[in-house]
Amino acid sequence: MTAGRRKAAAAALRIADALADPAEVARALPADRMHTLGEGLAGTALLHSSLAEAVPGAAARARAHWQLAAEAIGEARPDGVYRGPGGLAASLLAGAGRLSREELPGDAVRDAVCWLSARTEAIAGRRWPDPAPGPGVCPWTVYDVMSGLSGTGRILLAAHGAGWAAEAAPGLAAAISALTRMVRGGTPDRPGWWLPAGHLPGPAAGHPEGAAVTGMAHGIAGPLALLALAETSGPPAPGRRAAVRAAADWLVAVREGGSWPPRAGATGTAPGRGTGSGRRDAWCYGAPGITRALALSSTALGDPRYARVAGLSLTALAERPVAAWDTDGPGLCHGSAGVLVCALRAGHRALAEKAAGLTLRLAAEAPSGPPGGPVSGGTGLGFLTGAAGTALALAQYAGLLPESPPVPWDCLLLTA
């Protein structure tokens, strides 16, 4: 193991130890966030379950975190795979493969698959305006990774291949069908995921004429990644292959200078050049997530063009100094840990080493964890934006995690 990987392993284990006690984690979080995957106990449970083979007692820790998360959900509304019951379901499904049946809470995994499948069918059954007269085909909360079909569909695809095919099949089929219809339902100048002004998320917001979002978290890269993965390893579905090609071609067309803008506007009959900036180098809106979706498309279609574009973009990012990266902190969503995960999946060694070094430095400078513990701080404890996600990325880089788990932990990011 190299010196960098030894440092990464030590940092990951230090964070896991700091997040060992679920009660301490819960006390450090607002009541409405303590159960969540994005920020709370469902995320710290996933960290401990992923380390079950490397750390004695990690499986028991995971079970305790899952139990307290379940107790803390209360009346939280269903909201994709990062908050509410969906977050706990996704955490169980992603983490259960590393634990024995005796270490799992009863029929919790099967129940989670059934609940998530039914929830996905309900989301897919929502109606949205027909694209013919104008924009606004499908709200981003219906199709995105955080709240919508891309996130729930990916977990169901994992469950389908991990022993729960019958339970996962209805929701998975509904997600694939709805996303395929969305991708193929646009007009020549406005694709099916076009959003009108005032309905664009986060850094993509503000375009006065409306736009189409590019990135993984809330844009077309999320549906594309799911459709490509399903084309490779899922049950047959009509129109899916054509949808993968259409979305991948659109992303290639709107690429700018080795990267992507968070949104692209329309110009007559062309998809349009990009507008705006914001987190262009992060998993959520930028090149790391988008390149992963293109690489998965390349595998699904047997077309090397998409892999070449992805590789060029990752190399361009690796060649820039980290001080110039448009990322924020050491986390998965906005930060350098997300870059690290995408680089590892791409096998891009130079970018992985650069991202790992930055993640280690940022994690040491601004640690997060329960007050008074080995790691101190505030609310950044969970999977998506906090210490648990950072630790998982560093553990992956260090080789602490199984090489071929039944369900890869980063399927939650649609990078696998």
Long-range contacts (C-beta under 8 A, 24 or more apart in sequence): 1-398, 1-399, 4-353, 4-356, 4-357, 4-360, 5-397, 5-398, 5-399, 6-398, 7-360, 8-356, 8-360, 8-394, 8-395, 8-397, 8-398, 9-394, 9-395, 9-398, 9-399, 9-400, 11-360, 11-363, 11-364, 11-391, 11-394, 12-51, 12-391, 12-392, 12-394, 12-395, 12-398, 12-400, 13-51, 13-55, 13-395, 13-400, 14-374, 14-375, 15-47, 15-363, 15-367, 15-369, 15-375, 15-387, 15-388, 15-390, 15-391, 15-394, 16-47, 16-48, 16-51, 16-55, 16-58, 16-391, 17-374, 18-369, 18-370, 18-373, 18-374, 18-375, 18-387, 19-44, 19-47, 19-48, 19-369, 19-370, 19-375, 19-381, 19-387, 19-388, 19-391, 20-48, 20-61, 21-370, 21-373, 22-61, 22-64, 22-65, 22-67, 22-68, 22-69, 23-68, 24-370, 24-372, 24-373, 25-65, 25-370, 25-381, 26-68, 26-72, 27-370, 28-369, 28-370, 28-371, 28-377, 28-378, 28-379, 28-381, 29-379, 29-381, 30-379, 31-72, 32-76, 33-379, 33-382, 34-68, 34-69, 34-72, 35-69, 35-70, 35-72, 35-73, 35-74, 35-76, 35-84, 35-87, 35-88, 36-82, 36-83, 36-84, 36-87, 36-382, 37-81, 37-82, 37-83, 37-87, 37-88, 37-90, 37-91, 37-382, 37-383, 37-384, 37-412, 38-82, 38-83, 38-87, 38-146, 38-382, 38-383, 38-384, 38-385, 39-379, 39-380, 39-381, 39-382, 39-383, 39-384, 39-385, 39-386, 40-69, 40-72, 40-381, 40-382, 41-65, 41-66, 41-68, 41-69, 41-72, 41-382, 42-66, 42-69, 42-87, 42-88, 42-90, 42-91, 42-382, 42-383, 43-91, 43-381, 43-382, 43-383, 43-384, 43-386, 43-388, 43-389, 44-381, 44-382, 44-383, 44-388, 45-69, 45-91, 45-95, 46-91, 46-94, 46-95, 46-383, 46-388, 46-392, 46-409, 46-412, 47-383, 47-388, 47-389, 47-391, 47-392, 49-91, 49-94, 49-95, 49-96, 49-98, 49-99, 50-95, 50-98, 50-392, 50-395, 50-401, 50-405, 50-409, 51-395, 51-400, 51-401, 52-98, 52-99, 52-103, 53-98, 53-401, 53-402, 54-395, 54-400, 54-401, 59-98, 59-99, 59-100, 59-103, 60-103, 62-95, 62-99, 62-103, 63-99, 63-103, 63-104, 63-105, 66-91, 66-92, 66-105, 66-108, 67-105, 78-119, 79-147, 80-141, 80-144, 80-145, 80-146, 80-147, 80-148, 80-151, 80-152, 81-116, 81-145, 81-146, 81-151, 81-152, 81-155, 81-412, 82-146, 82-147, 82-151, 82-384, 85-115, 85-119, 86-115, 86-116, 86-119, 86-151, 86-152, 88-112, 89-113, 89-115, 89-116, 89-155, 90-116, 90-151, 90-152, 90-155, 90-412, 91-383, 93-155, 93-158, 93-159, 93-162, 93-407, 94-155, 94-158, 94-407, 94-408, 94-409, 94-411, 94-412, 95-407, 95-409, 96-407, 97-162, 97-405, 97-406, 97-407, 98-402, 98-405, 109-164, 110-164, 110-167, 113-156, 113-159, 113-164, 113-167, 113-168, 114-167, 116-152, 116-155, 116-156, 116-159, 116-168, 116-171, 117-156, 117-167, 117-168, 117-169, 117-170, 117-171, 117-172, 118-170, 118-171, 119-152, 119-171, 120-149, 120-152, 120-153, 120-156, 120-171, 120-172, 120-174, 120-175, 121-170, 121-171, 121-174, 123-148, 123-149, 123-152, 123-175, 123-178, 124-149, 124-171, 124-174, 124-175, 124-177, 124-178, 125-174, 131-185, 131-186, 131-187, 131-190, 131-192, 131-194, 132-187, 134-196, 135-190, 135-194, 135-195, 135-196, 135-210, 136-194, 136-195, 136-196, 136-199, 136-210, 137-182, 137-185, 137-186, 137-192, 137-193, 137-194, 138-182, 138-192, 138-193, 139-195, 139-199, 140-193, 140-195, 140-199, 140-200, 140-201, 140-213, 140-218, 140-219, 142-178, 143-178, 143-179, 143-182, 143-193, 143-222, 143-223, 144-201, 144-217, 144-218, 144-219, 144-222, 145-216, 145-217, 145-218, 145-222, 145-413, 145-414, 146-217, 146-218, 149-175, 149-178, 149-179, 149-223, 149-226, 150-175, 150-179, 150-222, 150-223, 150-225, 150-226, 150-414, 151-222, 151-412, 151-414, 153-179, 153-226, 153-230, 154-225, 154-226, 154-229, 154-411, 154-412, 154-414, 155-411, 155-412, 157-226, 157-229, 157-230, 157-233, 157-234, 158-407, 158-408, 158-411, 159-407, 160-234, 160-235, 161-233, 161-234, 162-406, 162-407, 169-235, 172-230, 172-234, 172-235, 173-235, 173-237, 175-226, 176-226, 176-227, 176-230, 176-234, 176-237, 176-240, 177-237, 179-223, 179-226, 179-227, 179-243, 180-227, 180-237, 180-238, 180-239, 180-240, 180-243, 181-239, 182-223, 183-220, 183-223, 183-224, 183-227, 183-243, 183-246, 183-247, 184-239, 184-242, 184-243, 184-246, 188-269, 189-266, 189-267, 189-268, 189-269, 189-270, 189-271, 189-272, 190-266, 191-220, 191-247, 191-250, 191-271, 193-219, 193-220, 193-223, 194-266, 200-263, 202-262, 202-278, 202-279, 202-284, 202-285, 203-262, 203-276, 203-277, 203-278, 203-279, 203-285, 204-262, 204-263, 204-276, 204-278, 204-285, 206-276, 207-263, 207-265, 207-275, 207-276, 209-265, 209-266, 210-265, 210-266, 211-263, 211-264, 211-265, 211-266, 211-272, 211-275, 212-250, 212-263, 212-264, 212-265, 212-266, 212-271, 212-272, 213-262, 213-263, 214-251, 214-254, 214-260, 214-261, 214-262, 214-263, 214-264, 214-274, 214-285, 214-290, 215-260, 215-262, 215-279, 215-284, 215-285, 215-286, 215-289, 215-290, 216-283, 216-284, 216-285, 216-289, 216-290, 216-292, 216-293, 216-413, 216-414, 217-283, 217-284, 217-285, 217-289, 217-333, 218-284, 218-285, 219-262, 219-263, 219-285, 220-247, 220-250, 220-251, 221-251, 221-289, 221-290, 221-292, 221-293, 222-289, 222-293, 222-414, 223-247, 224-248, 224-251, 224-293, 224-294, 224-296, 224-297, 225-292, 225-293, 225-296, 225-414, 225-415, 226-414, 227-300, 228-293, 228-296, 228-297, 228-299, 228-300, 228-301, 229-296, 229-300, 229-414, 231-300, 231-301, 232-296, 232-299, 232-300, 241-300, 241-301, 244-297, 244-300, 244-301, 245-297, 245-301, 245-303, 247-297, 248-293, 248-294, 248-297, 248-301, 248-306, 251-290, 251-293, 251-294, 252-294, 252-305, 252-306, 252-309, 255-309, 255-313, 258-287, 258-312, 258-313, 258-316, 258-317, 259-286, 259-287, 259-313, 259-316, 259-317, 260-286, 260-287, 260-290, 260-313, 262-286, 277-326, 278-326, 279-326, 279-327, 279-328, 279-334, 280-326, 281-317, 281-325, 281-326, 281-327, 281-339, 282-326, 282-327, 282-328, 282-333, 282-334, 282-335, 282-338, 282-339, 283-332, 283-333, 283-334, 283-338, 283-339, 283-341, 283-342, 283-413, 283-415, 284-333, 284-334, 284-338, 286-326, 286-327, 287-313, 287-314, 287-316, 287-317, 288-314, 288-317, 288-338, 288-339, 288-341, 288-342, 288-343, 289-338, 289-342, 289-413, 289-414, 289-415, 291-342, 291-346, 292-342, 292-345, 292-346, 292-414, 292-415, 293-414, 295-345, 295-346, 310-346, 311-346, 311-348, 314-342, 314-343, 314-346, 314-348, 314-351, 315-348, 315-350, 315-351, 317-351, 318-343, 318-348, 318-350, 318-351, 318-354, 322-354, 322-355, 322-357, 322-358, 325-358, 329-362, 329-366, 329-380, 329-385, 330-358, 330-359, 330-362, 330-363, 330-366, 330-390, 331-380, 331-384, 331-385, 331-386, 331-389, 331-390, 332-383, 332-384, 332-385, 332-389, 332-390, 332-392, 332-393, 332-413, 333-384, 333-385, 333-389, 334-385, 335-359, 335-362, 335-390, 336-362, 337-389, 337-390, 337-392, 337-393, 337-394, 338-393, 338-413, 340-393, 340-394, 340-396, 340-397, 341-393, 341-396, 341-410, 341-413, 341-415, 342-415, 344-396, 344-397, 345-410, 345-415, 345-416, 352-397, 356-394, 356-397, 359-390, 359-393, 359-394, 360-394, 363-387, 363-390, 363-394, 383-412
